[in-house]
Amino acid sequence: MKKSKFDSKIVPSFSFLLPACFILLVSSCNFEDVSGPEPSPPGPDPDPDPPADTVGTVPPDGVLETVTWNLEWYGTVGNGPSDEDLQTNNALKVIDSLKADLYALQEIHSQRSLDSLTSRMKGYSGFVADHISYNQRTAFIFNTQTIDSISSGSITEFQDDYDWAGRFPLYFRFEYNYEAQGIEIPIYAIVIHSKCCDDQESYQRRMRAAESLYTYLTRNEPETNIIILGDYNDDVDESIYQDAETPYDDFVDDEANFFVVTKSLSQKGQSSTVDERYPDTIDHITVSDEMEPFYRLNSEAAFTQAANFIDQYGTTTSDHYPVIAKFDVRL
């Protein structure tokens, strides 16, 4: 696997602080495994248990479950959901239902904000894009039982900061491990958050950003297991701007080298956002041809079931639904 010149070691490996139990008279604190039932393919459990203090561990099973989720202004007071604690509890409830290995997040305020999630997720760690200078950072959360981190950083070669709305792509090199069969798969994950809105200038900025990322990957990572997750802020069948050609046509049309896993959601007319006025899938997952053989057929989904077990999901949690896809590496 070729190395990107922007590789940089992940500095922290975030640890958890378990609450202490103090014996008062004859009472004691008991901690319970609160992980919900295992999901049934292709989607996660639509009716999880009530909100939990922590998210239970997810043991290795040879299937890499990936999620992209715009967690609307998470950790930013004054924007997005007004009750920060409720948003955190609701996010953990969704995460506990999804039981994924890799979460690619958007609109995370800071590392401290992300830590408020990972500190309550057993066996998980995470990091934000510190190269993004304002409070809509991208981030990764990953299952440390299945993922060994190698390096992370920003992708800037061929890229323009203005086209990316100040949010250069964040990459994460890791190995997905399934020790039961001695499998180690090197993967190059990228989380993006493209320019929003359905005006012509925003559309052109998304198009230039997508073209530049395509150029970078085809030149620098031609034989790599790539997964591109994120808020694309546009659809991949046709654009949200006047039904023009999708700005991601380079990836869509190059079927020899890329596969847009979630294009099927677009073709079904599935929305990935809460507002019914916007019927498009704008949160997507794309993989390279090297990664495509691992794709589990029909595993892609927008997790709209979250609205069934979280009251007023769109105002208390996020205006986007998580979008998922699974990859089976077992022999």
N, C-alpha and C positions, 0 to 999 in steps of 0.2 A: 504494500500500500504506500503510495507516494505521500511524502510529508509536505504540508503547507508551510510556506515560509513564515506564517503568522502563528505557528504553534507556540503556546505558552503553557507552562504547568499550572494546573489548578492549585491554588495556594491552600485554601482551607479544606478540611474534611470535617464537615460540621457534625458535632456530637449533640447528644440530647441531655437535658437536665431532668432527671426523674424526680417527681415530687417526693419529699421525705414524709414518712409516716411517723407521727408522734403518738406515743401511747399515753392516753389521758384516761386515768382511772382504769376502767375495764374495757374501754373502746379501742378499736384498732382500725387502721386503714387497709382495705383490700383492693387490689388491682385486678381487673378482669379483662380477659381477651375479648374485645368488642368487635372484632372483625366480623362482617356480615357473611351471608352464605355465598358460596362460589357462584360466579355468573354462568349463565348458559349461553353458548355460542349462538349468534355472533355478537350479541350485545351483553352489557353488564346487567346485574340484578335490578329489575325495575322497581322493586319494593323492599329497600334495605331496612335495617333496624333503625330505631330512633337515633338522634345525634349522639356521638360518642366523644369522650374526652380525648381519646387518641385513636389513631388509625392502626390497625393490626398489621403485622408483618405479612409479606407476600412471598411464599417460598418459591424457589426455582421450579419451573415446569417445562422448560424448553420452548416456551412461546413468549416472544417479546411483545408485550402489549404497550402500544404507544398512544399518547393523547396530546392533542393541541387544544389549548383553552385560553381564550381572552378573558381574564378574570377582572373585568371592568374596574379600572382605577384602584386596584387592590392596595390598601395601606395608605391611600391618599385622602386625607380629611378634606371634605368640602366638594369632592367629586365622586360620582358613582354612588353605590349604596351608602346610606347615611349612618347605619349602625355597623361599625367596623367589627365588633365582636361577633355579631350575628352573621356577617359575611364570612368571617373565618370559620365559625361553626358549620355554616352551610357548605362551605367549600370542602371542609373535612368530611362531611357527610357524603358529598358527591364522590370524593376521592376514595372513601372507604367502600363505596359501591363499585367503582371502576376497577380497583385493584390492579392498576397498571404498573409497569416497570419504569416507564419513561414519560414524564410530563413536560411538554414544551409550553411555557406560559408567556402571556403578553400582558402588558399594563401593570407590572409589579413596581411598586414605589421604590423599594430599596432592599438590600440584603437583610436588614432587620425585619422588614415586612415578611420576606420569604421565610426567615427563621421562625416566625410565629406559626407557620404551617409545619415546617419540617421538624420542629421540636416536639410536635405532637403526632409524628408519623414514625412508627417503630421501624428501624432498618432502612431509613431513607436519608439522603443528603441532597443539598441543592446549592445553586449559585446564580447570581444575577449578572447581567451584562454591565460591567462597570465602565465600559466605554461609552455607554449612553448617558448623557449628562442631565436628563430630566426624568420626571417620575412616571414615565411609561417605558420601563425597562423590560426586556425579555429575560427569560430565566429557564433553567432546567431543574427538575427534581427527579432523582433516580433511585432505584432500588439497589442498595449496596450489596445485597445478596446475589444479584445477577449481573450487575454492571461494575466493571473495574475502570475507573476514570484514567485517561491518559493525558489529555491536554484540552484546553479551551481557549477561545479568544475571538476577536472580531475578524470579519472578512472585509478587507478594504481595497485590495487590488482590483482595478477596473471599476470600482464602485464610486458613486457620488453621494455625498452626505445629504444633499438637498433632495435628490430623487428618493432616498430612503427615509425622508422626513426626520433625519437625525438619529435613525435607528439602524446602523449597519447590522448585517446578519451576525448572529452569534453561533459559533460552531462548538461542538463537543465531540472529541474523539474518545471512544471507549471500546472495551471488549465486552460483548455479551457472553456470559458463561453458563454452560449447562453441564456441571461436573458429572452428572449421572451417566453421560455418554462421552465425557471428555471433550466437549465442544467449546471452542472459543472463536467467536466471530467478531472481527474488527469492524466497527461501524463509525461513520462520520455523520453525525446528526447536526442539522442546522435549524435554528428557529428564526423566523422572519416576522416582522410586523410592518406591512407595506403602508404606503400613504392612503389615507381614507378618502372617501367622498366620490360623488358621481359627476363631477364637473370635468371638462375637457383637460384642463391642466393637470389635475390629480391623476386622471387616466394616463396621460402621457408620462408622468413621473413614475407611475407603477410599471408602465411598459419598459421604460429605460432601465429601471432597477432590475426587473426580471431578466432583461436581455444581458445586463452586466453580470448577474449571478450565473446565468447560463454560460456565458463566455468564460468566467473564472473556473467553473466546475469542469467544463469540457477540456480546458487547457491544463488545469492543475490536478484534477482528480479523475482521470479518465477510466480508472479500473478500481474504483472504490465503492464499497457498500454505503450508499448515500441515502439519508432520509431527510427530506425538507418538510418541516412542520410549521404551521403558523397561521396567523390572521393575514390572509392574502389580500383582504379588503376588496376582492373582486372574484368573479366566478371564472371557471375554466372552460365552460362550453361557449359562452359569449359574455361580453363585459356588462357590468351594471351601467356603464355609460352608453346610453342610446343603443344598446344591443350590438355594440361594435365588436370587432374581433377581440378575443380575450388577450389581455396583456401578457399572459403566460403561454402564448402560442408556441414559443420556442420549445418549451418543455412538453407541451401537448402534442405537437407535430412530430417531434423526434422520438418516435416509438421504438427505435432501435436502441436508444440510450436511456430513456426515461419512461416512467409509467406513473400517471396521476391516479393514485389509488382511489381518491374520493370523487373522481369525475362522475362515477355512477350516481352519487348523491345529487349532483347537478342535473343529470339526465332524468332523475326521478322527480325533480322539482322540490327537493327537500331543502328547507331553509336551515341555516346553522345559527340564526339569530332569533331573538324573542319577538321582535316587532313584526307583526304579520304583514306590514306594508312592504317588507323587504323579503321576497320569497327565495332569494338566491342562497346557495352555499358559498360563503366567502372564507370559510376556515377549511384548509386543505392539507393533505399529506401526499407528497410526491416522492418516488424512490428511483434510484438508478437501476439499470438493467441487471447489475450485479446483485442488487437487493431483491429484485422482483421475484426470483424463484422461491423466496421464503414467505412471500405474501400468502396469508390464509384467505382463501376465496370467501367473499361476502362478509368479511369481518368488519368492513368499514361501516360506520354509523355516526349519526349525530345523536348524542345522548339527550334527547328531548324528554326522556322519562324523568329527568331531574325535576321538572315542573310538577310532576305528579306527587312527589313526596316532600317538596319544599314549598311552603306557602309563599306566594308572591315572588317566585324565583327571580323574575326579571327586574324587580326593584330591590330585592334583598341580597342577591348573589351576583348576577352578571346579566348583561344583555346578549351574551353569546352562550351557546351550548358547547360542551366539550365534544370534540370530534375524535373518533378512535379508529385505529387499524391495528391488526395483529400480524405477527411474522413468526412462523414455526420453523425452528432451526433443527428440530430433531431428525435423526437419521432414519 
